[in-house]
């Protein structure tokens, strides 16, 4: 399991399910749009504080961002 890919894929999947652009989602998180893009493209590791901000903005439990589900992994 590549945790960065699992996390980034899950962030993207949940964001898209809520019909949020990266820009709007970044605003909800209090983060920059390029930071969100880097996460979704597997180019960034992030702090626990930012993981919580992302989960809060998505209105999901934090642990769901770490669940590996082959059906939502984006290559």
Secondary structure as GFF3:
##gff-version 3
##sequence-region A 1 75
A	DSSP	alpha_helix	3	17	.	.	.	ID=ss1
A	DSSP	alpha_helix	22	29	.	.	.	ID=ss2
A	DSSP	alpha_helix	33	40	.	.	.	ID=ss3
A	DSSP	alpha_helix	48	58	.	.	.	ID=ss4
A	DSSP	three_ten_helix	62	66	.	.	.	ID=ss5
###
